[in-house]
Amino acid sequence: MTIRPWDFPGPLPPLPEWRQWRAHLQRQGAALAGSYRRHAQPEGQTLRQFRPYQPGDDPRRLHWAASARLAEPIVRELEDERNYPVWTLLDTSGAMFWGSHARRKIDVAAEIALSLGHCVIQAGDRWGFAWGGKRLEQSRSPRPSQDTWRRGWSDFAGVRPPDGSGNLPHVLEGFRRQLKGRSLVVLLSDFPEGDWTRFLARITRQSDLVTLQLVDPLDRRLPATGLTALVDPETGLSGVYRISPAAALRAAKLSAQWRAEVASRCHSVGAAHAVIHTDQPWLPVVQRVLQQRVAR
């Protein structure tokens, strides 16, 4: 049976029930390995070792003599590519805990974070994670250890939304203050309206940044269902609204405009950006954004 990301509804299971999930995440991480090694790591200087070629590796690093001797493609791995710090930062505001599909935004974000973490650690680099809704609530420094990955699983499975509205600027600033040295930072958020651009800019001054925007099917287009009860996932405020075909079309246009604005704002500060649709495969999107990452 082919296991796809959207075959796993709901949040991460507790550690005792993680075997099938872990195997799935490790496969996803392995699929990211080539794109990560080629594009997410800094150029090295000293030859460390040879290893088998993986899809996405830079073909310029193929070692033809070793490949001929072993009858398989072999690439050179450079010393400075090892022990590179990579962070995943999750927005855990209330809106991230909502979803009209089988999975919430936070579920998809956690899956991406853990898959990338597995990929990073297997590459011999350091992986760390952090999250927050109103402010930075948790942070684990990057380490090249499977213990860090298991801790990430345990922590992500227990994360809860804050009371009231989130504050992405406060989360970003709290995260920036604890950064040490240059890193690759992968931010997962639905990017609410607000003045968060300048806080992204502060991070890109000292690190490389990839921004992944989580989008639910209803974020793209509301159904024209007539009178409909809607609830704000952050404040809990509710109301009954008439959603006509014309209103649904206007909402879809506004949503598309907002996604374009988010992308523009991220690119303006030197960050890479991609949209993750929670009802579609995310792996090709993450591979592509790593390959197209803005170099600073």
N, C-alpha and C positions, 0 to 999 in steps of 0.2 A: 504494500500500500504506500502510495506517495503521501508524505506528511507535509502539509502546507501551513504557513503561519496562521491562516485564519481557521485551521482545524481545531484550534485550541481556544475555546471561548472562555471569558471570565479572567479573573486575576491569576497570578502565579499560585500554585499549590504550596503548602508547607513543605519543608525539607524532606520529611519521610516519604512524600508522595512524588518526588521530583524526577524519577528515573526516566520516564518517557520524555518529559519536557527537557531534561538535561541533554539527552541524545539529540533531540531536535535542535536545541540551541547550539550544540557543538557542530552540527552539520552546517548550520547557518554561519557560524563563525569561521569554519573552514572555507566556505564559499567566499567569504570576504577577504581571505588571507592575501590573495594576489594583489587586489586593489589596495589593501592597506600597506603592504610592504613597498609597493611601487610608488605610492603617492602620499601616504600619510607620514612617512618617516623622512628625516633629514638625510641628505647625501652624506655618506661616510667616506673615510679616507684609507683605512687600513683593512686589508683582507683578513677576514676572520675564519671563514670555512666555506665549503661548497655544500650545496643542498639541491634536491630535485626541483626542477621548474614547476611552478604552480600557475594556473591561469591568472593573468593580470600582471605577472612579473615583467619587468623591463627586459625585452629581448636583447638589449645591448649588454646585459650582464651574463649572457650565456657564455659558458666556457666550452669552446668547441672541442678541445683535446679531451677534457674529462667526459664530455658527452659522448664522444666516439668510443672511448675506452669502456664506458659503462652501458652503452647502447640505450641511453635515455637522456633527455635534456637536463643539463646541470647548470645552475647559476652560481655566481659568486655572491657571498653575503659579506657585507662590510662591517667593520667593528663599530663605527659610530651609529649604525642602525640599531644597535642593541640598547636596551635599558631606556628607551625613549618614554617619557611620561605622557599618558593619554587619559583624559578625564571624560566622563559622561555626566552631564548636568541635566537633571530632570525638573521641569516645572510641575509642581504638585498642587496647583491651585484647583479649586472645585470644578472648574470647567473641564479639566483633564480627566475627571472621574465620571464623565458622562459619555454615553455612546448609544446611537440608535441601532447599530449593527450588533453582531455577536460579541464584539469586543469594544471596551472603552479605549479612549485615547491613551490612558496611563498604562493599560495592558500592553498595547503595541509598543509604547515607548520603553517599557521595562524589557520587553523581548529584544528590541534593538540594542539596548544598553548591554544586556548580558551576552548577546551574540558577539558584539564588538569586543567586550571584555575578554571573552574566550579567545578570540582571534589575536588580541594584543598580547595576552600572556603566553600563548603558544609561540608567538614570534620572539619571545624573550624580552619583551618590553614591560613597562609598569602600567598597570591600569588602576584608576581610582574613580570614585563616583561621589556625587553630591546631589542634594535636592532641597527644594523649599517651595512653599506656597506664598506666605506673606513675607518671609525672610529666609535666609539660609538656615535650614534646620538640621541637616546631617552632612558630614563630609568625611570621606575615608581617603587618605593620601594614597597616591599610586604606588603599587607594589607588584613585583613579578611573581605573584603567588596564587595558587589555586584557592588558598584560604580566603584571599580577598574576594575572589569570584563567588565562593560559597557564602561569604558574608553579604555580598551584594544581593544574592538571591534571597537570603533570609530577610534583609532589610527592605528590599523592594516588595516582598510579599506582605509586609506589615505596614507599609506606608498608608497614611490616611490624609484626606484633605483637611485644610485648616477651616476654622469657623470664619464665615464671611468671605469677602472678596480677596483675591490674591493680589500680590504686589510684585510683579516680575522685576521692576527696577531694583527693589531692595534685595531680591534674591541674587541678581547679577552682581550688585556691588559687594554683597557679603562674600560671594564666591571669589571675586577678583582680589579682595584683600588677603585671602589666604593662599593665593597662587604663589608658587616659588619657582622662578626660572621659566624658561620657555617650554610650552606644552602644546599638544593638540587637544582642543576642547570641542566636544560634540554636545550641542545644546538641543534638547527635545522639548518643544512647547507648542501650544496652539496659538501663541503670539496674540494676546488680546490687545485692544486699542490702548494706547498710552505712550508715555515718553520713555521708552526703553532703548531707543537707538543710541543715545550717547553713552549708555552703560555698556552696550555691546562694543562701542568704539574703544572704551577703556581696556576691555579684555583683548581686543585685537592689537593693541599697542605692544603687548608683551607675549601674546600667544597666537597660534593659528586657530581659527574658529570655523566650525561647520554648524550651520543651523538647520534643523529638521522641523518643519511645521506640520503638526498633526491635524488632519482634516477629516471630519465625519461626513458621511453621505448627506446628512441633513444640513451640514454647513454649506454644502454646494448648492442644494436646492430643496426647498420646502415643498411638500405635496399640497396641492390645491384642495384642501379637505373642508373648506367652509369654516364654520365655527370650530375653533380648536383651542384647547387649554394648553398653555405653555408655562413652564416653570424655569426660572433662572437657576442653573446648577450651583452658582456660587452664593447668591443671596437668599435663595428659596422663595423669592417673590414670584407670584403666579398671576395669570390673567387669561381671559378668553378673547381670542382674536379671530377675525374673519380672514381666512387665507383664500383669496380668489386666485384664478390663474394669472391675472395681471400682477397681483401682489407677490405671488410666488416667483414670477419672472423678474420683478424688480429686486427681490431679495437675492436671487441668484446672481444678478449683475453686480450688486453691491458686494457680495461675497467674493466674486472673481476679482473685483477691483481691489479689495482688501488684500487678497493673496498676492496680487501684483505689487501692491505697495510694500508689503512685508519683504518680498524678495528684493525690491529696489532699495529699501532701507538697509537690509543686511549687506547687499553688495556695496553700498555706498561707504561702508566702514571697513571693507576688505574681508568680509566673511562670505564663505560659500553658503548656498541656500538650496533647499529642495523641499518639495511637498510630499508628505507621506499620507496617503489615503488609507484610512483604517479598514476599508473593505477590499483593498487590493494588495498584491504582493509588494513588500517593502524592499526586499533584497536587491533587485536591479536598481532601484532608486539610490540606495546607499552606496552600492558599487560605483554608480555613475558619479555621484557627488564627490566621492573620494578621488576619482580619476580627474575630475574637473576642479578640484579644490584650488581656491585662489592662493597662489604662492606669494608670501610676503618676504 
